[in-house]
Amino acid sequence: MRIRLATRPAVLFGAMLVAALIATFPMRLALGLAGLGEAGLTARSATGPVWFATLREVHFGDVDLGDVHAYLSPVQLLVGRARIDLVGPQPVAGPPLRGAVGVTRHSFGIDDVTASLAAGGLFAPLPVTKIDLDDVSARFEGGNCVAADGRVTADLGGGIAGIALAQGMTGSAKCEAGSLLVPLVSASGNERVRLLIRGDGRYRGELIVAGSDPDTNARLVASGFQSASDGYRLSVEGRF
């Protein structure tokens, strides 16, 4: 049986050329065209095509993600969304980075991110040293948080005013008044963190410690805490 190709040679050649160009399109150009840099994703270098690339020294804001592999999702392109899936190497401790960053004309967000990230001095003077994300997603539209979920665990190094904080805190991401809210609570319930992140990357973090004996309260005040109705509060503001 002989099959006749009805497509004109010029049209067929054009389609093949477009397919070849897409297949070899550099990831470094795709990141710029998609506007992921404006959403906070940056890399020192990007090598390889959009379907399989390696990004070196990747940062999301001031958070260091290290070297990761990146893949552009063709399915998401069909619905007008540029989604870059990211896969990182196995760290010494904690899960490897898995997840995605997505951008449309009016929205951006992260999808199903699991990772163990060093906080460095990002939240200083709050003593947050490491953040573990478990299937965390968040989407902003028009600068407002419209959907968020997933589990977050924060490790706190050392202590404040003689209060040990090494047990860490956990909570679930959600939206509140247009911001992404990550409320964290310690195992004892006496220490809490409220982390509010806005669509422009600005954040406000608060460490709240329940009142205790007069000596501990005095040490908290000396450490920069302010007395509040729910205990003693230490705040920090910044931008990713």
N, C-alpha and C positions, 0 to 999 in steps of 0.2 A: 504494500500500500504506500502510495506516495502522498505526502502531506505538502500542500501548497502554503507558503507563507505570504499572506496578503499584505503585510506591512511593507511600506515603501522603504528602500534601502536607506535613504537619507534620514527618515524618521527612526528606523531601527538603529542606525549608527549614532544618532543623537541621544537616544535612550541609553545605549550602551556607554556612551561617553559620560552622561550624567551619573550613571550608576558607578562608573569607575572613579569619577571625581569624589563622589560621596564616600566611597569605600576608603579612599586615601586622604580624606580631608583631615588636616592636622588637628589634634585635640586642643593645642594652644590657641588656635584661631577660634575654635568652637566655644571655648570658655569665655573669650572676649565677646563674641557675638551674642551669646546667651545672657550676658550681663551677670554671670555668677560672681564676678569680682565685686560688683556693687552689692551683692547679697552677702559678701563677707568671705567668699572662698578665694584664696590666693595660693599660688605655688611658685617656687623659684624657677622651675622649668617643667615643661611637659613634652614628652617624646612619644611618638606613635600616632596612629589614626584615631578617629573618634570611637571606633568600636573596641579598641584595646590600646590603652595608653598608660604610661607610667608618669606620675606626678611626683616631683621631688620637693621636699620641705614644704609640705602643704600646711596651711593655716586656715582656720575658720575664725575670723577676727584675730584675737590674740591667743587662741587655743592651738597648740602645736599638735598636728595629726601625723607628722612624720612623712615617710614615703608611702604612697598608696598607688594601687592600680585603679584606673577609671574607665568606665564604659558608658557610652551614650545609649539611652534606651530608644530604639526606633519606634516602639509602640506608643510611647508618650509623645513623640514628635507628631504623630497622626492626630492627636487631640490638642495640639498647640502648646505643648509643655516641653521644655528642655529639662530632662532629668539625667543627672550624672550619677551613676552608681559607683560607690567607692568601696574598695576592699584593701585592708591594711594587713601587715604581717602580724604574726603571733607575738605579743609582748611578753616580757619576763613574767608578769603577773596580770591576771585579768583576761577578758575576752579580746580577740582581735577586732579591729574596726570593721563594721559592716553597716551599710546604710546608703542613703542617697541625698543629694541636694537637688531641688527642683525649682524652676522659675517659669512663670508665664508673664504675659504682658502686665497683669495687675496683681500678681501674687508671687510669693516665694516661700520656701519652707524646707524642712528636713523630713525624711521618710524612714521609719523603722530603723533608727540608728542604735546599734549596740557597740559600746566602746568603753575603754578604760583610759581616762585622760588625766594627765598631770595638770593641776591648776596653776602651779608656779605662784607668782605674786599677784595673780589677776584680781583676787578678791581681798587683798590685804587692806585693812588690818584683820579681817575675818580669817581665822586660821584654817581655811580650806586648802587641803594639799592634793586631793585626788577626787575625781568625779567619775562614777560608773553609770553608764546609760544602758538601760535594758529595753530595747524595742521602743525608743522614744520617737514620736512624730510631733511636728508643730507646723502649722500653716498660717501665714499672714496674708491678708488681702487688704489692699489700700492702707497698709501700715498697721492694721489691727489684727490681733490674734483671733482666728475663727475656729480653730480646732487644735487640740493637743491631747496626747496621752502617752503612757509609758512610765516606767519606773526609774527613779533617780536615787543614787546613793552617794553621799558625800563623806569623805574621810577628813577628819580634822586632826591636825597634828598638835601634840603638846596639850596645853591647857591655858586657861585664862583665869587670873585671880585665884589660883589654887584649885580650880575646877577642872577635872580631867575630862577631855572631850574626845579621847581616842576611840570611843565605841562607835563613832560615826552616826549619821542621820539618814533617814530614808523618807521618800514621799513620791507622789505621782504628779506628773505635769498636767496642767489644765489652763484654760483661758480665764482671765478675770479683768473686766473693764477694759478690754482691748489689748491687754498685755499678756504675755506668757508668764504664768505663775508656777514656780516650783517650791511648794511648801515642804520642808523637811523637819522631821521630829526625831529626837534621840530615843533610845530604848527606854530611858527613865521617864521621858515626857517633860523633863524639866528644862531642856534646851531645844530651841526651835530656830530654824532659818527660813526666812521668806525672801525668795529671789524673784524679782519682777523684771522681765525683759521686754522692751518695747520693740516695735518693728524697725526702728532706725538703728538698733544695736545698743542703745543706752540701757543700762540696768541699774537697779537699786537692790542692795542686799542688806538684810537686817538679821542680826543674831540676837535672840531674845532669851534671857536666862531668868528663870523664876527666882523670886526673892528667897533668901536663906537667912542665916544668922547675921547679926549686925557686922561682925568682922568681915565676912565674905562680901556683904553688900558694900562695905566701905572699900574693899579691894576692887570690886567691879567699877565703882565710880572713879577710883584712882586710875583704872585701866582705860577710861574713856567712855564707859557705859553711862547712859542717862536713865534716871528713874522714870518708869512709865506705869500705867495702870495694870499691865500684865507682867511686870517684872522689871528687868533692867535691859536696856536696848543699846546695841552698837550697830551703827549704820555705815554703809559705804556706797558710793555711786561711781559709775564709770561707763566705759563704752568698749564693746568687743572690737 
